[in-house]
Amino acid sequence: MKRSPKSVIVSTPPYFNVSRARRQQFIRELADKLEPVAKCCTREEEVRIGRYMYTVGPVEGSGCVTFACSPVGGTFDPGCQPLPALRKKLLDKNRQLCVAGHERVVLIVGWDETIRTEDVREAISNIDFSCLPNIDRVYFESGLERIHLVYDSLKMLYALKGGSGQ
């Protein structure tokens, strides 16, 4: 659910008794009913929708609505979450990849399945690779076991010089 301009957390029941055929409709209807509550939420509120009770409360963040079935649930900003870890790891990898005559590649695997390729690309775009000259390419394995190129120093060089990088 990415409709509300402010961040809220919605505590949900631990399970829903909804048939597979009706799930998409159930989710759309639930989002439509929770949206007005989330938009004007200034404190934690309990809401009954159909057979289920929900608790909606404001949290710090960047406009995300997070669902959790645990009272200790929390939120994260997916675009920012990978950034601190990437900065630290890429600094380490840059030191390790100080070799000449080879393509120096970093492959990120086994990361949290909630981190999407777009999140890693966004985080990568906030890293100054001029401080990481030993990294030529960074690949990311998404939760779907697909490998994606998320950084290519040669394409970045062409882009900085006004070329297409193709």
Secondary structure, 3 states (H helix, E strand, C coil): CCCCCCCEEEECCCCCCCCHHHHHHHHHHHHHHHHHHHHCCCCCEEEEECCEEEEEEECCCCCCEEEECCCCCCCCCCCCCHHHHHHHHHHHHHHHCCCCCCCCEEEECCCCCCCCHHHHHHHHHCCCHHHCCCCCEEEEECCCCCEEEEEEHHHHHHHHCCCCCC
